[in-house]
Amino acid sequence: MLIDDEADRLLRTWSIWAGNESATRGGFPTRSVGFATGGSGSADAFDQMCDAADKQQARAIDTVLDSLPSYAKVAIYKFYLQDGELTSTPIESAALEFLAAAKRRGVAP
Protein backbone atom coordinates (compact mmCIF):
# COMPACT_ATOMS: atom_id res chain seq x y z
CA MET A 1 0.00 0.00 0.00
CA LEU A 2 1.11 3.50 -0.73
CA ILE A 3 -0.16 6.66 0.92
CA ASP A 4 -0.05 9.88 -1.08
CA ASP A 5 2.96 11.97 0.04
CA GLU A 6 0.99 15.18 0.59
CA ALA A 7 -1.75 13.40 2.55
CA ASP A 8 0.89 11.65 4.65
CA ARG A 9 2.73 14.92 5.39
CA LEU A 10 -0.46 16.66 6.48
CA LEU A 11 -1.67 13.72 8.55
CA ARG A 12 1.72 13.37 10.27
CA THR A 13 1.59 17.06 11.21
CA TRP A 14 -1.90 16.51 12.59
CA SER A 15 -0.90 13.33 14.44
CA ILE A 16 1.89 15.15 16.29
CA TRP A 17 -0.61 17.79 17.40
CA ALA A 18 -3.42 15.32 18.16
CA GLY A 19 -1.16 12.83 19.90
CA ASN A 20 0.61 15.44 22.01
CA GLU A 21 -1.04 15.85 25.42
CA SER A 22 0.35 19.34 25.76
CA ALA A 23 -1.42 20.39 22.53
CA THR A 24 -4.56 21.00 24.55
CA ARG A 25 -2.53 23.32 26.77
CA GLY A 26 -1.12 25.22 23.82
CA GLY A 27 2.16 23.37 23.39
CA PHE A 28 3.67 21.62 20.40
CA PRO A 29 6.83 19.53 20.29
CA THR A 30 10.04 21.56 20.47
CA ARG A 31 10.87 21.00 16.78
CA SER A 32 8.64 22.40 14.06
CA VAL A 33 7.30 20.00 11.45
CA GLY A 34 6.43 22.33 8.62
CA PHE A 35 9.35 24.71 8.16
CA ALA A 36 12.98 24.14 7.30
CA THR A 37 14.26 27.70 7.04
CA GLY A 38 13.14 31.15 8.01
CA GLY A 39 13.83 34.84 8.29
CA SER A 40 12.95 35.61 11.91
CA GLY A 41 15.25 37.67 14.10
CA SER A 42 15.90 34.95 16.68
CA ALA A 43 15.62 31.20 17.02
CA ASP A 44 12.91 31.61 19.67
CA ALA A 45 10.85 33.94 17.48
CA PHE A 46 11.16 31.54 14.56
CA ASP A 47 10.20 28.56 16.72
CA GLN A 48 7.15 30.45 17.98
CA MET A 49 6.14 31.35 14.43
CA CYS A 50 6.52 27.74 13.31
CA ASP A 51 4.66 26.48 16.38
CA ALA A 52 1.72 28.79 15.64
CA ALA A 53 1.64 27.82 11.95
CA ASP A 54 1.80 24.10 12.75
CA LYS A 55 -1.02 24.40 15.30
CA GLN A 56 -3.19 26.35 12.87
CA GLN A 57 -2.62 23.78 10.14
CA ALA A 58 -3.29 20.88 12.54
CA ARG A 59 -6.61 22.44 13.61
CA ALA A 60 -7.60 22.87 9.95
CA ILE A 61 -6.68 19.23 9.27
CA ASP A 62 -8.74 18.17 12.31
CA THR A 63 -11.75 20.00 10.83
CA VAL A 64 -11.26 18.20 7.52
CA LEU A 65 -11.08 14.86 9.33
CA ASP A 66 -14.36 15.62 11.09
CA SER A 67 -16.04 15.92 7.67
CA LEU A 68 -14.94 12.47 6.48
CA PRO A 69 -17.05 9.31 6.58
CA SER A 70 -16.63 7.15 9.68
CA TYR A 71 -14.58 4.45 7.94
CA ALA A 72 -12.00 7.02 6.83
CA LYS A 73 -11.75 8.66 10.26
CA VAL A 74 -11.30 5.30 11.97
CA ALA A 75 -8.63 4.21 9.49
CA ILE A 76 -6.70 7.49 9.85
CA TYR A 77 -6.94 7.58 13.64
CA LYS A 78 -5.88 3.92 13.87
CA PHE A 79 -2.93 4.33 11.52
CA TYR A 80 -1.62 7.73 12.62
CA LEU A 81 -2.46 7.71 16.34
CA GLN A 82 -2.34 4.06 17.34
CA ASP A 83 -0.32 1.46 15.53
CA GLY A 84 0.99 2.70 12.21
CA GLU A 85 0.24 -0.69 10.68
CA LEU A 86 -1.00 -0.91 7.10
CA THR A 87 -2.61 -4.30 7.60
CA SER A 88 -6.34 -4.24 8.31
CA THR A 89 -7.34 -0.61 7.88
CA PRO A 90 -8.30 0.95 4.54
CA ILE A 91 -5.75 3.73 5.12
CA GLU A 92 -4.81 4.20 1.47
CA SER A 93 -8.34 5.09 0.35
CA ALA A 94 -8.99 7.02 3.57
CA ALA A 95 -5.87 9.14 2.98
CA LEU A 96 -6.98 9.89 -0.59
CA GLU A 97 -10.45 10.85 0.62
CA PHE A 98 -8.84 13.09 3.25
CA LEU A 99 -6.62 14.75 0.63
CA ALA A 100 -9.58 15.45 -1.66
CA ALA A 101 -11.49 17.02 1.25
CA ALA A 102 -8.41 19.00 2.33
CA LYS A 103 -8.02 20.40 -1.20
CA ARG A 104 -11.69 21.40 -1.30
CA ARG A 105 -11.22 23.32 1.97
CA GLY A 106 -7.94 24.92 0.91
CA VAL A 107 -5.82 23.05 3.48
CA ALA A 108 -3.79 21.20 0.84
CA PRO A 109 -2.42 22.56 -2.44
C-alpha positions as CSV (number, residue, x, y, z in Angstrom):
1,M,0.0,0.0,0.0
2,L,1.1,3.5,-0.7
3,I,-0.2,6.7,0.9
4,D,-0.1,9.9,-1.1
5,D,3.0,12.0,0.0
6,E,1.0,15.2,0.6
7,A,-1.8,13.4,2.5
8,D,0.9,11.7,4.6
9,R,2.7,14.9,5.4
10,L,-0.5,16.7,6.5
11,L,-1.7,13.7,8.6
12,R,1.7,13.4,10.3
13,T,1.6,17.1,11.2
14,W,-1.9,16.5,12.6
15,S,-0.9,13.3,14.4
16,I,1.9,15.2,16.3
17,W,-0.6,17.8,17.4
18,A,-3.4,15.3,18.2
19,G,-1.2,12.8,19.9
20,N,0.6,15.4,22.0
21,E,-1.0,15.8,25.4
22,S,0.4,19.3,25.8
23,A,-1.4,20.4,22.5
24,T,-4.6,21.0,24.5
25,R,-2.5,23.3,26.8
26,G,-1.1,25.2,23.8
27,G,2.2,23.4,23.4
28,F,3.7,21.6,20.4
29,P,6.8,19.5,20.3
30,T,10.0,21.6,20.5
31,R,10.9,21.0,16.8
32,S,8.6,22.4,14.1
33,V,7.3,20.0,11.5
34,G,6.4,22.3,8.6
35,F,9.3,24.7,8.2
36,A,13.0,24.1,7.3
37,T,14.3,27.7,7.0
38,G,13.1,31.2,8.0
39,G,13.8,34.8,8.3
40,S,12.9,35.6,11.9
41,G,15.3,37.7,14.1
42,S,15.9,34.9,16.7
43,A,15.6,31.2,17.0
44,D,12.9,31.6,19.7
45,A,10.9,33.9,17.5
46,F,11.2,31.5,14.6
47,D,10.2,28.6,16.7
48,Q,7.1,30.4,18.0
49,M,6.1,31.4,14.4
50,C,6.5,27.7,13.3
51,D,4.7,26.5,16.4
52,A,1.7,28.8,15.6
53,A,1.6,27.8,11.9
54,D,1.8,24.1,12.7
55,K,-1.0,24.4,15.3
56,Q,-3.2,26.4,12.9
57,Q,-2.6,23.8,10.1
58,A,-3.3,20.9,12.5
59,R,-6.6,22.4,13.6
60,A,-7.6,22.9,10.0
61,I,-6.7,19.2,9.3
62,D,-8.7,18.2,12.3
63,T,-11.7,20.0,10.8
64,V,-11.3,18.2,7.5
65,L,-11.1,14.9,9.3
66,D,-14.4,15.6,11.1
67,S,-16.0,15.9,7.7
68,L,-14.9,12.5,6.5
69,P,-17.0,9.3,6.6
70,S,-16.6,7.2,9.7
71,Y,-14.6,4.4,7.9
72,A,-12.0,7.0,6.8
73,K,-11.8,8.7,10.3
74,V,-11.3,5.3,12.0
75,A,-8.6,4.2,9.5
76,I,-6.7,7.5,9.8
77,Y,-6.9,7.6,13.6
78,K,-5.9,3.9,13.9
79,F,-2.9,4.3,11.5
80,Y,-1.6,7.7,12.6
81,L,-2.5,7.7,16.3
82,Q,-2.3,4.1,17.3
83,D,-0.3,1.5,15.5
84,G,1.0,2.7,12.2
85,E,0.2,-0.7,10.7
86,L,-1.0,-0.9,7.1
87,T,-2.6,-4.3,7.6
88,S,-6.3,-4.2,8.3
89,T,-7.3,-0.6,7.9
90,P,-8.3,0.9,4.5
91,I,-5.7,3.7,5.1
92,E,-4.8,4.2,1.5
93,S,-8.3,5.1,0.3
94,A,-9.0,7.0,3.6
95,A,-5.9,9.1,3.0
96,L,-7.0,9.9,-0.6
97,E,-10.5,10.8,0.6
98,F,-8.8,13.1,3.2
99,L,-6.6,14.7,0.6
100,A,-9.6,15.5,-1.7
101,A,-11.5,17.0,1.3
102,A,-8.4,19.0,2.3
103,K,-8.0,20.4,-1.2
104,R,-11.7,21.4,-1.3
105,R,-11.2,23.3,2.0
106,G,-7.9,24.9,0.9
107,V,-5.8,23.1,3.5
108,A,-3.8,21.2,0.8
109,P,-2.4,22.6,-2.4
